[in-house]
Amino acid sequence: MAIYIISEAKPKLGALVKQASAGKTIYLLNGKDMVALVPAHPTHDLPSNLDVPAVNRRLAASERTPSAPWSRGDAGRLAKQALRTKPGQ
């Protein structure tokens, strides 16, 4: 698990996406907001000629993807938990 402030992550976003695709969870902090970079595994077939807005709508509609909405306070609880965790755990 790695946590980056958004300004630190911007220059190395490509490398962070590769790490996330390989299975490592990457957390990005932007003020009080926190998101996770995790591999997306669509549960439906995607067309070979991807229509990006359509794909984004389908991913957001699926409850089994990282795009599923968080409950209020989830990001704050996760950030507090991550800050309490000692490195190497």
Rosetta blueprint (number, residue, H / E / L):
1 M L
2 A E
3 I E
4 Y E
5 I E
6 I H
7 S H
8 E H
9 A H
10 K H
11 P H
12 K H
13 L H
14 G H
15 A H
16 L H
17 V H
18 K H
19 Q H
20 A H
21 S H
22 A L
23 G L
24 K L
25 T L
26 I E
27 Y E
28 L E
29 L E
30 N E
31 G L
32 K L
33 D E
34 M E
35 V E
36 A E
37 L E
38 V L
39 P L
40 A L
41 H L
42 P L
43 T L
44 H L
45 D L
46 L L
47 P L
48 S L
49 N L
50 L L
51 D L
52 V H
53 P H
54 A H
55 V H
56 N H
57 R H
58 R H
59 L H
60 A H
61 A H
62 S L
63 E L
64 R L
65 T L
66 P L
67 S L
68 A L
69 P L
70 W L
71 S L
72 R L
73 G L
74 D H
75 A H
76 G H
77 R H
78 L H
79 A H
80 K H
81 Q H
82 A H
83 L H
84 R H
85 T L
86 K L
87 P L
88 G L
89 Q L
